[in-house]
Amino acid sequence: MRVRDVADAPILPRANLALPELPQADPRGMSESLDESAATVARDFADALAAHWQTALAPELIGVYLIGSLAHGGFSRRYSDIDVAVITEKGLLPSSLERMRARAASVSEELAPKLSIFWTDRSFSVGRFPPLDRADYIDHAVTVIERDRVAPTRPALNEVRSYLAAGPLTNWATAAEAFAARDALDPKDRKSYLRALLYPARFVLSWTTGRMASNDDAVAYLARHAPDGLDVALIRRALACRQSAADPDLLFPERTLLPLHVAACKVLVAGTQASG
């Protein structure tokens, strides 16, 4: 059973799969409209890929889903990835992933670099599908193609916290320290810098609830749950920058606060672990 009947849909011309151009003047209303248009283009891109994958992976394919900001909200034409979950009977071989990414590039050279493929088998026992993304799939997944509905057991809060305290926290801390030590922001690192500024909001929400939400919801969550040491006003400014698809260069002088934000989140982790 499929929510969208795309099995026989033609692959959309590459010219139709380009994000809206950024205007010189970008008021909030126009920004939201452009993000909605970009989200529509991204969904069309996912539809086109899923239609091809359904043929290429048959009869292994179980379902293709949108997760991330295309599913739970807050898609940014400039800063968001296109997160797609692919579930098959036995998982995907590296060669299959290479062909899937090559197909994405043939559909849209602009959107293909934004594509992030999360994949697993029927039992969610292999592949790339971390605990938070499994929670996102359970709570927010938007079906593109589906033969059979399968779902993992919801990750327990302790599992989510163990995951966050390892790679995600370590990687963010490393990036934060690197940005704090720089004298200038390279244009190619604008997206990474903005994510480093926003990450504490997402970390606190997921650490506390075991769930994934949009950047908007995560920043709103800080209003009542921010640990000591977080500059919530800076994080709100970073969110406003993301919402308007602006350059974060004006926020670069605040880079020295990033290690303090890391320290605040590490205190939150230590306090939770000490209490049981």
C-alpha positions as a Markdown table, in Angstrom:
| # | Residue | x | y | z |
|---|---|---|---|---|
| 1 | Met | 0.0 | 0.0 | 0.0 |
| 2 | Arg | 1.3 | 3.4 | -0.9 |
| 3 | Val | 0.3 | 6.9 | 0.4 |
| 4 | Arg | 1.6 | 8.5 | -2.8 |
| 5 | Asp | 1.1 | 6.7 | -6.1 |
| 6 | Val | 4.5 | 7.4 | -7.6 |
| 7 | Ala | 5.6 | 4.0 | -8.9 |
| 8 | Asp | 4.9 | 5.0 | -12.5 |
| 9 | Ala | 5.6 | 8.7 | -12.2 |
| 10 | Pro | 8.2 | 10.1 | -14.6 |
| 11 | Ile | 11.5 | 11.4 | -13.2 |
| 12 | Leu | 11.1 | 15.1 | -13.0 |
| 13 | Pro | 13.3 | 17.2 | -15.2 |
| 14 | Arg | 16.4 | 18.5 | -13.4 |
| 15 | Ala | 15.3 | 22.1 | -14.1 |
| 16 | Asn | 12.1 | 21.5 | -12.0 |
| 17 | Leu | 14.1 | 20.4 | -9.0 |
| 18 | Ala | 15.9 | 23.5 | -7.9 |
| 19 | Leu | 15.5 | 25.4 | -4.7 |
| 20 | Pro | 14.0 | 29.0 | -4.9 |
| 21 | Glu | 16.6 | 31.7 | -5.2 |
| 22 | Leu | 17.3 | 33.8 | -2.2 |
| 23 | Pro | 16.0 | 37.4 | -2.5 |
| 24 | Gln | 18.0 | 40.5 | -1.7 |
| 25 | Ala | 15.3 | 41.6 | 0.8 |
| 26 | Asp | 13.8 | 38.7 | 2.7 |
| 27 | Pro | 11.1 | 39.6 | 5.2 |
| 28 | Arg | 9.9 | 36.8 | 7.4 |
| 29 | Gly | 6.7 | 36.2 | 5.4 |
| 30 | Met | 8.6 | 35.9 | 2.2 |
| 31 | Ser | 11.1 | 33.6 | 3.9 |
| 32 | Glu | 8.4 | 31.3 | 5.1 |
| 33 | Ser | 6.9 | 31.1 | 1.6 |
| 34 | Leu | 10.2 | 30.3 | 0.0 |
| 35 | Asp | 10.9 | 27.6 | 2.6 |
| 36 | Glu | 7.4 | 26.1 | 1.8 |
| 37 | Ser | 8.2 | 26.1 | -1.9 |
| 38 | Ala | 11.6 | 24.6 | -1.3 |
| 39 | Ala | 10.0 | 21.9 | 0.9 |
| 40 | Thr | 7.6 | 21.0 | -2.0 |
| 41 | Val | 10.6 | 20.7 | -4.4 |
| 42 | Ala | 12.4 | 18.5 | -1.9 |
| 43 | Arg | 9.3 | 16.2 | -1.6 |
| 44 | Asp | 9.1 | 16.0 | -5.4 |
| 45 | Phe | 12.8 | 15.0 | -5.4 |
| 46 | Ala | 12.1 | 12.3 | -2.8 |
| 47 | Asp | 9.1 | 11.1 | -4.8 |
| 48 | Ala | 11.1 | 10.8 | -8.0 |
| 49 | Leu | 13.9 | 8.9 | -6.2 |
| 50 | Ala | 11.4 | 6.6 | -4.4 |
| 51 | Ala | 9.7 | 5.7 | -7.7 |
| 52 | His | 13.1 | 4.6 | -9.1 |
| 53 | Trp | 14.2 | 2.8 | -6.0 |
| 54 | Gln | 10.9 | 0.9 | -5.9 |
| 55 | Thr | 11.9 | -0.7 | -9.3 |
| 56 | Ala | 15.6 | -1.0 | -8.6 |
| 57 | Leu | 15.2 | -2.6 | -5.1 |
| 58 | Ala | 12.1 | -4.8 | -5.7 |
| 59 | Pro | 11.1 | -7.1 | -4.1 |
| 60 | Glu | 13.4 | -6.1 | -1.2 |
| 61 | Leu | 11.9 | -2.6 | -0.6 |
| 62 | Ile | 9.5 | -2.3 | 2.3 |
| 63 | Gly | 9.1 | 1.5 | 2.4 |
| 64 | Val | 10.6 | 5.0 | 1.8 |
| 65 | Tyr | 9.8 | 7.8 | 4.2 |
| 66 | Leu | 10.6 | 11.4 | 4.9 |
| 67 | Ile | 12.0 | 12.1 | 8.3 |
| 68 | Gly | 13.9 | 15.1 | 9.7 |
| 69 | Ser | 12.6 | 18.6 | 9.0 |
| 70 | Leu | 10.5 | 17.6 | 6.0 |
| 71 | Ala | 8.5 | 15.4 | 8.4 |
| 72 | His | 8.6 | 17.2 | 11.8 |
| 73 | Gly | 8.7 | 20.8 | 10.5 |
| 74 | Gly | 11.1 | 23.7 | 10.2 |
| 75 | Phe | 12.5 | 22.9 | 6.7 |
| 76 | Ser | 15.0 | 25.6 | 5.6 |
| 77 | Arg | 15.7 | 26.0 | 1.9 |
| 78 | Arg | 19.3 | 26.9 | 2.7 |
| 79 | Tyr | 20.2 | 24.9 | 5.8 |
| 80 | Ser | 18.1 | 21.7 | 5.9 |
| 81 | Asp | 19.1 | 18.3 | 4.6 |
| 82 | Ile | 16.7 | 16.1 | 2.8 |
| 83 | Asp | 16.4 | 13.1 | 5.2 |
| 84 | Val | 15.0 | 10.0 | 3.7 |
| 85 | Ala | 14.5 | 6.6 | 5.4 |
| 86 | Val | 14.7 | 3.5 | 3.3 |
| 87 | Ile | 13.6 | 0.2 | 4.9 |
| 88 | Thr | 14.3 | -3.1 | 3.0 |
| 89 | Glu | 14.0 | -6.7 | 4.0 |
| 90 | Lys | 17.8 | -7.2 | 4.6 |
| 91 | Gly | 19.3 | -3.7 | 4.5 |
| 92 | Leu | 21.4 | -2.1 | 1.8 |
| 93 | Leu | 24.7 | -3.1 | 0.3 |
| 94 | Pro | 27.3 | -0.3 | -0.2 |
| 95 | Ser | 26.9 | -0.8 | -3.9 |
| 96 | Ser | 23.2 | -0.2 | -3.7 |
| 97 | Leu | 23.8 | 3.0 | -1.7 |
| 98 | Glu | 26.2 | 4.2 | -4.3 |
| 99 | Arg | 23.7 | 3.6 | -7.1 |
| 100 | Met | 21.0 | 5.4 | -5.1 |
| 101 | Arg | 23.1 | 8.4 | -4.6 |
| 102 | Ala | 24.2 | 8.4 | -8.3 |
| 103 | Arg | 20.5 | 8.3 | -9.2 |
| 104 | Ala | 19.9 | 11.3 | -7.0 |
| 105 | Ala | 22.6 | 13.3 | -8.7 |
| 106 | Ser | 21.1 | 12.4 | -12.1 |
| 107 | Val | 17.7 | 13.8 | -10.9 |
| 108 | Ser | 19.1 | 17.0 | -9.4 |
| 109 | Glu | 22.7 | 18.1 | -9.0 |
| 110 | Glu | 21.6 | 20.8 | -6.6 |
| 111 | Leu | 19.6 | 18.6 | -4.3 |
| 112 | Ala | 21.7 | 15.5 | -4.3 |
| 113 | Pro | 24.3 | 16.9 | -1.9 |
| 114 | Lys | 21.5 | 17.6 | 0.6 |
| 115 | Leu | 20.2 | 14.0 | 0.5 |
| 116 | Ser | 20.8 | 12.0 | 3.7 |
| 117 | Ile | 19.8 | 8.4 | 3.5 |
| 118 | Phe | 18.9 | 6.5 | 6.7 |
| 119 | Trp | 18.5 | 2.8 | 6.1 |
| 120 | Thr | 17.9 | -0.4 | 7.9 |
| 121 | Asp | 16.3 | -3.9 | 7.6 |
| 122 | Arg | 12.9 | -5.1 | 8.6 |
| 123 | Ser | 13.9 | -5.6 | 12.2 |
| 124 | Phe | 15.9 | -2.3 | 12.5 |
| 125 | Ser | 18.9 | -4.4 | 13.4 |
| 126 | Val | 21.5 | -3.1 | 10.8 |
| 127 | Gly | 22.3 | 0.0 | 8.9 |
| 128 | Arg | 22.3 | 3.7 | 9.6 |
| 129 | Phe | 19.4 | 4.5 | 11.9 |
| 130 | Pro | 20.4 | 6.0 | 15.3 |
| 131 | Pro | 18.1 | 6.0 | 18.2 |
| 132 | Leu | 16.9 | 9.6 | 17.8 |
| 133 | Asp | 16.2 | 9.0 | 14.1 |
| 134 | Arg | 14.2 | 5.9 | 15.0 |
| 135 | Ala | 12.2 | 8.0 | 17.4 |
| 136 | Asp | 11.7 | 10.6 | 14.7 |
| 137 | Tyr | 10.5 | 7.8 | 12.4 |
| 138 | Ile | 8.0 | 6.6 | 14.9 |
| 139 | Asp | 6.6 | 10.0 | 15.7 |
| 140 | His | 6.8 | 11.9 | 12.4 |
| 141 | Ala | 7.6 | 9.8 | 9.4 |
| 142 | Val | 5.8 | 10.8 | 6.2 |
| 143 | Thr | 5.2 | 7.9 | 3.8 |
| 144 | Val | 6.4 | 8.2 | 0.3 |
| 145 | Ile | 6.1 | 4.5 | -0.7 |
| 146 | Glu | 5.1 | 1.7 | 1.5 |
| 147 | Arg | 4.5 | -2.0 | 0.9 |
| 148 | Asp | 4.4 | -3.0 | 4.6 |
| 149 | Arg | 4.3 | -0.9 | 7.7 |
| 150 | Val | 7.1 | -1.9 | 10.1 |
| 151 | Ala | 8.3 | 0.0 | 13.2 |
| 152 | Pro | 11.0 | -0.5 | 15.7 |
| 153 | Thr | 10.5 | -0.5 | 19.5 |
| 154 | Arg | 10.7 | 3.1 | 20.7 |
| 155 | Pro | 14.2 | 3.8 | 22.0 |
| 156 | Ala | 14.3 | 4.1 | 25.8 |
| 157 | Leu | 15.4 | 7.4 | 27.3 |
| 158 | Asn | 18.6 | 5.8 | 28.6 |
| 159 | Glu | 19.4 | 4.5 | 25.1 |
| 160 | Val | 18.9 | 8.0 | 23.6 |
| 161 | Arg | 21.0 | 9.5 | 26.4 |
| 162 | Ser | 23.8 | 7.0 | 25.9 |
| 163 | Tyr | 23.8 | 7.8 | 22.2 |
| 164 | Leu | 23.8 | 11.6 | 22.7 |
| 165 | Ala | 26.6 | 11.5 | 25.3 |
| 166 | Ala | 28.9 | 9.6 | 22.9 |
| 167 | Gly | 29.3 | 10.7 | 19.3 |
| 168 | Pro | 26.9 | 13.6 | 19.0 |
| 169 | Leu | 28.2 | 15.5 | 22.1 |
| 170 | Thr | 31.8 | 14.7 | 21.3 |
| 171 | Asn | 31.5 | 15.8 | 17.7 |
| 172 | Trp | 29.7 | 19.0 | 18.6 |
| 173 | Ala | 32.2 | 19.8 | 21.4 |
| 174 | Thr | 35.1 | 19.4 | 18.9 |
| 175 | Ala | 33.4 | 21.7 | 16.4 |
| 176 | Ala | 32.6 | 24.2 | 19.0 |
| 177 | Glu | 36.2 | 24.4 | 20.3 |
| 178 | Ala | 37.4 | 24.7 | 16.7 |
| 179 | Phe | 35.1 | 27.6 | 15.9 |
| 180 | Ala | 35.9 | 29.4 | 19.1 |
| 181 | Ala | 39.6 | 29.4 | 18.2 |
| 182 | Arg | 39.1 | 30.8 | 14.7 |
| 183 | Asp | 39.7 | 34.4 | 13.7 |
| 184 | Ala | 37.3 | 34.3 | 10.7 |
| 185 | Leu | 34.4 | 32.3 | 9.4 |
| 186 | Asp | 35.0 | 30.6 | 6.1 |
| 187 | Pro | 31.9 | 30.9 | 3.9 |
| 188 | Lys | 31.9 | 27.1 | 3.4 |
| 189 | Asp | 31.5 | 26.6 | 7.1 |
| 190 | Arg | 28.5 | 28.9 | 7.6 |
| 191 | Lys | 26.0 | 25.9 | 7.8 |
| 192 | Ser | 28.2 | 24.1 | 10.3 |
| 193 | Tyr | 28.6 | 27.2 | 12.5 |
| 194 | Leu | 24.9 | 27.8 | 12.6 |
| 195 | Arg | 24.3 | 24.2 | 13.5 |
| 196 | Ala | 26.9 | 24.5 | 16.3 |
| 197 | Leu | 25.0 | 27.5 | 17.7 |
| 198 | Leu | 21.6 | 25.8 | 17.6 |
| 199 | Tyr | 22.7 | 22.3 | 18.7 |
| 200 | Pro | 22.3 | 23.0 | 22.5 |
| 201 | Ala | 18.6 | 23.5 | 22.0 |
| 202 | Arg | 18.2 | 20.2 | 20.2 |
| 203 | Phe | 20.5 | 18.4 | 22.7 |
| 204 | Val | 18.6 | 19.6 | 25.7 |
| 205 | Leu | 15.2 | 18.7 | 24.3 |
| 206 | Ser | 16.3 | 15.2 | 23.2 |
| 207 | Trp | 18.3 | 14.6 | 26.4 |
| 208 | Thr | 15.3 | 15.5 | 28.5 |
| 209 | Thr | 12.5 | 13.9 | 26.5 |
| 210 | Gly | 14.1 | 11.2 | 24.3 |
| 211 | Arg | 12.4 | 12.7 | 21.2 |
| 212 | Met | 13.4 | 14.7 | 18.2 |
| 213 | Ala | 11.7 | 18.0 | 17.2 |
| 214 | Ser | 12.2 | 21.0 | 14.9 |
| 215 | Asn | 14.8 | 23.7 | 15.7 |
| 216 | Asp | 11.8 | 26.0 | 16.3 |
| 217 | Asp | 10.3 | 23.7 | 18.9 |
| 218 | Ala | 13.7 | 22.9 | 20.5 |
| 219 | Val | 14.5 | 26.6 | 21.0 |
| 220 | Ala | 11.0 | 27.2 | 22.4 |
| 221 | Tyr | 11.7 | 24.3 | 24.8 |
| 222 | Leu | 14.6 | 26.2 | 26.3 |
| 223 | Ala | 12.3 | 28.9 | 27.7 |
| 224 | Arg | 11.5 | 26.6 | 30.6 |
| 225 | His | 14.3 | 24.0 | 30.5 |
| 226 | Ala | 17.6 | 25.7 | 29.7 |
| 227 | Pro | 20.4 | 24.6 | 31.9 |
| 228 | Asp | 22.5 | 27.2 | 33.6 |
| 229 | Gly | 25.3 | 28.5 | 31.3 |
| 230 | Leu | 23.3 | 28.6 | 28.0 |
| 231 | Asp | 23.0 | 32.0 | 26.4 |
| 232 | Val | 19.4 | 31.4 | 25.2 |
| 233 | Ala | 19.2 | 34.9 | 23.5 |
| 234 | Leu | 22.2 | 33.9 | 21.3 |
| 235 | Ile | 20.4 | 30.6 | 20.4 |
| 236 | Arg | 17.3 | 32.5 | 19.5 |
| 237 | Arg | 19.3 | 34.8 | 17.3 |
| 238 | Ala | 20.7 | 31.8 | 15.6 |
| 239 | Leu | 17.2 | 30.4 | 15.0 |
| 240 | Ala | 16.2 | 33.7 | 13.5 |
| 241 | Cys | 19.2 | 33.6 | 11.2 |
| 242 | Arg | 18.2 | 30.1 | 10.1 |
| 243 | Gln | 14.5 | 31.1 | 9.6 |
| 244 | Ser | 15.6 | 34.0 | 7.3 |
| 245 | Ala | 18.2 | 31.9 | 5.5 |
| 246 | Ala | 20.7 | 34.6 | 6.3 |
| 247 | Asp | 24.5 | 34.3 | 6.7 |
| 248 | Pro | 25.5 | 33.7 | 10.3 |
| 249 | Asp | 28.6 | 36.0 | 10.0 |
| 250 | Leu | 27.1 | 38.6 | 12.3 |
| 251 | Leu | 26.9 | 36.0 | 15.0 |
| 252 | Phe | 30.6 | 35.0 | 14.7 |
| 253 | Pro | 31.8 | 37.3 | 17.4 |
| 254 | Glu | 29.8 | 35.2 | 19.8 |
| 255 | Arg | 31.8 | 32.1 | 18.9 |
| 256 | Thr | 33.6 | 32.4 | 22.2 |
| 257 | Leu | 30.4 | 31.4 | 24.0 |
| 258 | Leu | 30.4 | 28.0 | 22.3 |
| 259 | Pro | 32.7 | 26.3 | 24.8 |
| 260 | Leu | 30.5 | 27.6 | 27.6 |
| 261 | His | 27.5 | 26.0 | 26.0 |
| 262 | Val | 29.4 | 22.7 | 25.7 |
| 263 | Ala | 30.2 | 22.9 | 29.4 |
| 264 | Ala | 26.6 | 23.6 | 30.3 |
| 265 | Cys | 25.4 | 20.6 | 28.4 |
| 266 | Lys | 28.2 | 18.4 | 29.9 |
| 267 | Val | 27.0 | 19.5 | 33.4 |
| 268 | Leu | 23.5 | 18.5 | 32.4 |
| 269 | Val | 24.8 | 15.1 | 31.4 |
| 270 | Ala | 26.9 | 14.6 | 34.5 |
| 271 | Gly | 24.0 | 15.7 | 36.8 |
| 272 | Thr | 21.6 | 13.2 | 35.2 |
| 273 | Gln | 24.1 | 10.4 | 35.3 |
| 274 | Ala | 24.9 | 11.1 | 39.0 |
| 275 | Ser | 21.2 | 11.1 | 39.9 |
| 276 | Gly | 20.7 | 7.6 | 38.5 |
